[in-house]
Amino acid sequence: IHKFSGGIKMKKLLVYIVFVLSSFAMFGESEFGIIQDSELRRVGVSEANLRQAKAVINKAETTYKMLVLERREIELKINKLMMDNPAKNLSTLDTLFDRIGVIEAKILKDKVRSQIEMQKYISQDQYVQARELSIQRLNKRK
């Protein structure tokens, strides 16, 4: 079965996945995230802004999951065409690969838009300060 190694594209996707996962972890009260809600509040993030930021994350997560599902569906079609007769299906394969490129572009664009939207609710300074509080808290545990 044909697998996608995609080189740079896969690296970009991996970076995006790490970003999304770290964003989700950033807002959890669980021990799995580095920054807890309480630390964001301590650096001046209001409860309303915290809720708005979480809403941005939830929207970004939903959009990302939908795009990944769409991409996987296309990859399955590509794999089937590759197994049947790649030479005969070349035109269709080209179209499907182009659709994957469009999906990857949407993922990256959404990442940038989500970051811009997030900064309306949590400034970079607040994030850095909260991260420092988290690091101090984690270092005390050791």
C-alpha positions in Angstrom: 0.0 0.0 0.0 1.2 3.4 -0.9 2.2 5.5 2.1 2.7 9.3 2.2 6.1 10.4 3.3 5.6 13.9 2.0 8.9 15.2 3.5 8.4 18.9 4.2 4.6 18.7 4.1 4.5 15.9 6.7 6.9 17.9 8.9 4.6 20.9 8.7 1.7 18.7 9.6 3.6 17.3 12.5 4.5 20.8 13.7 0.9 21.7 13.5 -0.2 18.7 15.4 2.3 19.5 18.2 1.0 23.1 18.2 -2.6 22.0 18.5 -1.9 19.5 21.2 0.2 22.0 23.2 -2.6 24.6 22.8 -5.1 22.1 24.3 -2.8 21.2 27.1 -2.1 24.8 27.8 -5.7 25.4 28.9 -6.4 22.3 31.0 -6.7 22.2 34.7 -5.2 18.7 34.6 -1.6 17.8 35.4 -1.0 16.9 31.8 -0.9 20.5 30.6 2.0 22.7 31.6 -0.1 25.9 32.1 -3.2 25.7 34.3 -6.1 28.1 34.2 -5.2 29.4 37.7 -1.8 30.5 36.4 -3.4 32.4 33.5 -5.7 34.1 36.0 -2.7 35.0 38.2 -1.1 36.9 35.2 -4.3 38.9 34.6 -6.3 36.8 32.1 -9.9 37.4 32.9 -12.4 34.6 33.3 -14.3 35.8 30.2 -11.1 35.9 28.1 -10.2 32.4 29.4 -13.6 31.1 28.2 -13.2 32.8 24.9 -9.7 31.4 24.4 -11.1 27.9 25.2 -13.8 28.4 22.6 -11.2 29.3 20.0 -9.3 26.2 20.8 -12.4 24.0 20.6 -13.3 25.5 17.2 -9.7 25.0 15.9 -9.7 21.4 17.2 -13.0 20.7 15.5 -11.9 22.2 12.2 -8.6 20.3 12.4 -10.3 17.0 13.0 -12.7 17.5 10.1 -9.8 18.4 7.7 -7.8 15.4 8.9 -10.8 13.1 8.3 -11.2 14.5 4.8 -7.6 14.0 4.1 -7.7 10.4 5.3 -10.6 9.7 3.1 -8.7 11.0 0.1 -5.6 9.0 1.1 -7.8 5.8 1.1 -9.0 6.6 -2.4 -5.5 7.2 -3.5 -4.3 3.9 -2.0 -7.1 2.0 -3.8 -6.3 3.7 -7.1 -2.6 2.9 -6.6 -3.4 -0.8 -6.1 -5.8 -1.0 -9.0 -3.8 0.6 -11.8 -1.8 3.8 -11.1 -0.9 4.5 -14.8 -4.6 4.3 -15.8 -5.7 6.5 -12.8 -2.9 9.1 -13.1 -5.3 12.0 -13.8 -7.5 11.1 -10.9 -4.5 10.7 -8.6 -3.2 14.1 -9.6 -6.6 15.6 -8.7 -6.7 13.8 -5.4 -3.1 14.9 -4.5 -4.1 18.5 -5.3 -7.0 18.2 -3.0 -4.7 17.0 -0.2 -2.5 20.1 -0.9 -5.6 22.3 -0.5 -6.5 20.6 2.8 -3.0 21.1 4.1 -3.1 24.8 3.2 -6.4 25.1 5.0 -4.9 23.5 8.1 -2.0 25.9 8.1 -4.2 28.9 7.4 -6.5 27.9 10.3 -3.5 27.6 12.6 -2.5 31.2 11.9 -6.1 32.5 12.2 -6.5 30.7 15.5 -3.2 32.1 16.9 -4.4 35.6 15.9 -7.8 35.1 17.5 -6.1 33.6 20.6 -4.0 36.7 21.1 -7.2 38.8 21.4 -7.8 36.9 24.7 -4.3 36.0 26.0 -1.4 38.2 25.1 2.0 36.8 24.4 3.3 38.5 27.6 0.6 36.8 29.7 1.3 33.5 28.1 5.0 33.8 28.8 4.4 34.9 32.4 2.0 32.0 33.0 4.4 29.6 31.4 7.1 30.8 33.9 4.7 30.2 36.8 4.1 26.7 35.5 7.8 26.0 35.2 8.3 27.2 38.8 5.4 25.0 39.9 6.8 22.0 38.1 10.3 22.6 39.4 9.0 22.6 43.0 7.6 19.1 42.5 11.1 17.7 41.8 
